[in-house]
Amino acid sequence: MGGVEAVVVIVVLLLAAALHVTGLPPGEALQLLARAGLVAVGVVALSAAGPSQAVRSALRVVPATTSQT
């Protein structure tokens, strides 16, 4: 695991702790974490890819995040 992936894991854990403290229902917290995870995967993929591959990756991530409504 590289530095970027480790930061993503730490942020997700901190977000989960903050959601627990605020009293958010577990189902909503899981949905929020899942969507945040999709965004994080997209950001990491875009940062690791070249310019043309980054555009293709972004086009694949956008429909995946919008279809989960």
C-alpha positions, 0 to 999 in steps of 0.5 A: 500500500502506497502513501496515497492509499494509506491516507484514504484509509485513514480518512475513511476511518476518521470519517466513520468515527465522526459519524458514530459520534454524531449519532448518524444511523448505521445504514446512512453511515455505510452509504456515505462511506461507500460513496466516499470510497468511490470518490476516493478510488476515482481520485487515486486512479486519476492521480496515478494515471496519465492524462488520456487514461485519466479522462477514461477513468473519470468517464467510468467512475461518473456513471457508477456514482450517479446510478446508486441513487 
